[in-house]
Amino acid sequence: MSQKSEVRSSKPRTSIRRIIVGSAAFLFFATSGLFAQSAAPAYDLVLRGGHVLDDKNHIDALMDVAIKDGKIAKVAAHIPSTDALKTIDAKGLYVTPGLIDIHVHVYAGTGERNSYAGDNSVPPDGFTFRVGVTTVVDAGCSGWRNFEDFKDRIIDRSKTRVFAMLNIVGSGMRGALYENNTSDMDGEATAAMALKYPQTIVGIKTAHFAGPEWTPVEQAVIAGTKANIPVMVDFGVDRPTRPIYDLMTQKIRPGDIYTHMYSGIRQEQDLTTLGPSKAMIEGRKRGIYFDVGQGGGSFKWSLAVPMIKAGFIPDSISTDLHITSMNSGMKDELNVADKILAIGVPLKEVVAEMTSHPAHEIRHDELGNLSEGSIADIAVLRLEAGNFGFTDMIDKRLHGKHKLSCELTIKDGKIVYDLNGMSADLWTAKPGPNDAEAYRWSSFAPRPKSATPVENH
């Protein structure tokens, strides 16, 4: 064979070698890319070593909790730190679902004086995350006439998850002139508005009525029945023409909610036994839920202590938060919980009364739990031991040995409150490998310019 023909015959062999080498290189880099992708941490955030209290899932144990893409990804005895972009040590703390306060007043910003659709209400974000609350229910500040203004002004602009109970009074909770106007109590119109916004309106509220008639309760039940949502009753002024026994046994339905259960203003207590009155006992038998709703004038030790000792504990713990109550006997959600704890209700039950129980009362059972796949709302709480004082509606004090405080709050998988910076790195620390991804677990971290803006709620 000539030299020329040998050269010719070598060309295909060279091309084959190039193809083989090129293919090998492609496979190497492709495999490396897949390996790098598979090596990325499985979770955005892990809370490690906390005492998990999750009533819905019957968890009362030291556990780790993992979060991914705003959802609970895993709850287990041990989740390796290497599986998460960020790990937070929660040892010595309680890890619970985000707290739910089903009685607040947050229709602020209208400028209306002496009105819960105005100056008496507070903006929710200033009072929620710092005590572990991620969800609130505005209890009747707006009615069907002004709900859409409330929605635009507060609900749609808040980071806190805000639901609403519509006041049976069309004009809302704006003082006696409005709240005693039976001609503005329209169950049909109220139901129509509730059905228009079923993801936001979770109940009907009747409150503060001073008249002798059953009109507000009856119209509220019409609205609640048509919209298939519960009625919350603040029974107003005690009247012999509408006794609480009839309310509990005839007027409201199983699944409705009686708030201000320890007020003593409306025959809630049996004056002989000092336990719950017959009306309250019969109401619970029928499936009525009982809510604390301390507020500025709806919680007395002389009722709460003997009634709880008699076994009549709350179904839900709420605040009745407004500009007066937050600076008087009722401070915040955890302060009300401290009172129930001080009387002798176990912590596990107290947490249930702020999580799974209120979620069930408002028919949003997707909240108030740490089930895998559920919304990652979490409160990390510290139970402090010491000598503490708690006050009621008439400024009487009860001593307690424990007090809850909130260290960390997570909503939709992001840290929204961190009291002592437990999620933050020391300022002297070298940059970490996951710093660029910090926005995935914290609302405080700067986001990449190309990233999608964070949803408010």
Secondary structure, 3 states (H helix, E strand, C coil): CCHHHHHHHHHHHHHHHHHHHHHHHHHHHHHHHHHHHHHCCCEEEEEEEEEEEECCCCEEEEEEEEEECCEEEEEECCCCHHHEEEEEECCCCEEEECEEEEEECCCCCCCCCCCCCCCCCCCHHHCCHHHCEEEEEEECCCCCCCHHHHHHHCHHHCCCEEEEEEECECCCCCCHHHHCCHHHECHHHHHHHHHHCCCCEEEEEECCCCCCCCHHHHHHHHHHHHHCCCEEECCCCCCCCCCHHHHHHHHCCCCCEECCCECCCCCCECCCCCCECHHHHHHHHHCCEEECCCCCCCECHHHHHHHHHCCCCCCECCCCECCCHHHCCCCCHHHHHHHHHHHCCCHHHHHHCCCHHHHHHCCCCCCCCCCCCCECCEEEEEEEEEEEEEECCCCCEEEEEEEEEEEEEEECCEEEEECCCCCCCCCCCCCCCCHHHHHHCECCCCCCCCCCCCCCC
